[in-house]
Amino acid sequence: MTDSLPLCPECASEHAYELGTLLVCPMCGHEWAPVADADGEDADDPVIRDAVGNPLADGDTVTVIKDLKIKGSSTVIKVGTKVRGIRLVQGVGDHDIDCKVDGVGPTQLKSSVVKKV
């Protein structure tokens, strides 16, 4: 089990252990985040998180946490609006959620204005 964990970057101890999402060295007390998951996820592929810090995934249901004005329209997405079946997208400005909002239609949202249900 410990042979799959990396050495401590501070003291090179091989006795590191997992504590939640961090790795901890009992010899020097250093804590650090692992570079790659056991699933093979790269650190270059960031996890998209909601306004509270929960990780989001495709198909999740989220709730809007503040009123959002639709650019070029008088329509507003109200606080508490549930959005079902979101799809995460990368590289579309700072809008990283592609979804369909009831009464509005297809739109893109920022992950900083939603909370996972």
HUMO-V789686 format. One record per pair of residues at least 12 apart in sequence whose C-alpha atoms are under 8 Angstrom apart, sorted by the first residue. I is the first residue (numbers start at 1). GAP is how many residues later the second one is. D is the distance in Angstrom with one decimal. If there is no record, write none. Layout:
I | GAP | D
I | GAP | D
//
This chain:
2 | 12 | 7.7
2 | 13 | 7.1
2 | 14 | 7.2
2 | 15 | 7.1
5 | 12 | 7.4
8 | 16 | 8.0
8 | 17 | 6.2
8 | 22 | 7.6
10 | 18 | 7.6
10 | 20 | 6.9
11 | 16 | 7.9
11 | 17 | 6.9
13 | 12 | 7.1
13 | 14 | 7.0
15 | 12 | 7.6
21 | 12 | 6.8
21 | 13 | 8.0
22 | 12 | 6.7
48 | 40 | 7.9
48 | 48 | 7.9
48 | 63 | 7.2
49 | 62 | 6.4
49 | 63 | 7.8
50 | 61 | 5.0
50 | 62 | 5.6
50 | 63 | 7.3
50 | 64 | 5.7
50 | 65 | 5.4
50 | 66 | 6.6
51 | 60 | 6.5
51 | 61 | 4.5
51 | 62 | 6.0
51 | 63 | 5.9
51 | 64 | 5.8
52 | 63 | 6.5
54 | 61 | 7.9
54 | 62 | 6.9
56 | 32 | 8.0
56 | 60 | 7.2
57 | 29 | 7.9
57 | 30 | 7.5
57 | 31 | 6.8
58 | 27 | 6.9
58 | 28 | 5.7
58 | 29 | 4.7
58 | 30 | 5.8
59 | 25 | 7.0
59 | 26 | 4.0
59 | 27 | 5.0
59 | 28 | 6.2
60 | 24 | 6.4
60 | 25 | 5.4
60 | 26 | 5.7
60 | 56 | 7.3
60 | 57 | 8.0
61 | 21 | 6.9
61 | 22 | 5.7
61 | 23 | 4.3
61 | 24 | 5.8
61 | 25 | 6.6
61 | 55 | 6.2
61 | 56 | 5.8
62 | 20 | 5.8
62 | 21 | 5.3
62 | 22 | 6.5
62 | 24 | 7.8
62 | 52 | 6.0
62 | 53 | 5.4
62 | 54 | 4.4
62 | 55 | 5.2
63 | 16 | 7.8
63 | 17 | 5.5
63 | 18 | 5.5
63 | 19 | 4.5
63 | 20 | 6.1
63 | 51 | 5.4
63 | 52 | 5.2
63 | 53 | 6.4
63 | 54 | 6.5
64 | 13 | 7.9
64 | 14 | 7.3
64 | 15 | 5.4
64 | 16 | 5.3
64 | 17 | 5.4
64 | 18 | 6.6
64 | 19 | 7.7
64 | 49 | 6.0
64 | 50 | 4.5
64 | 51 | 6.5
65 | 14 | 5.2
65 | 15 | 6.1
65 | 48 | 5.6
65 | 49 | 5.5
65 | 50 | 6.6
66 | 12 | 6.8
66 | 13 | 4.8
66 | 14 | 7.7
66 | 47 | 6.5
67 | 12 | 5.1
75 | 29 | 7.6
77 | 27 | 7.8
82 | 19 | 8.0
83 | 16 | 7.3
83 | 17 | 7.1
83 | 18 | 5.8
83 | 19 | 7.7
84 | 15 | 7.7
84 | 16 | 7.8
85 | 14 | 7.0
86 | 12 | 6.1
86 | 13 | 4.9
86 | 14 | 7.7
87 | 12 | 6.2
94 | 16 | 6.4
95 | 13 | 5.9
95 | 14 | 5.2
95 | 15 | 4.4
95 | 16 | 7.2
96 | 12 | 7.1
96 | 13 | 6.4
96 | 14 | 5.6
96 | 15 | 6.3
97 | 12 | 5.1
97 | 13 | 6.1
97 | 14 | 6.5
//
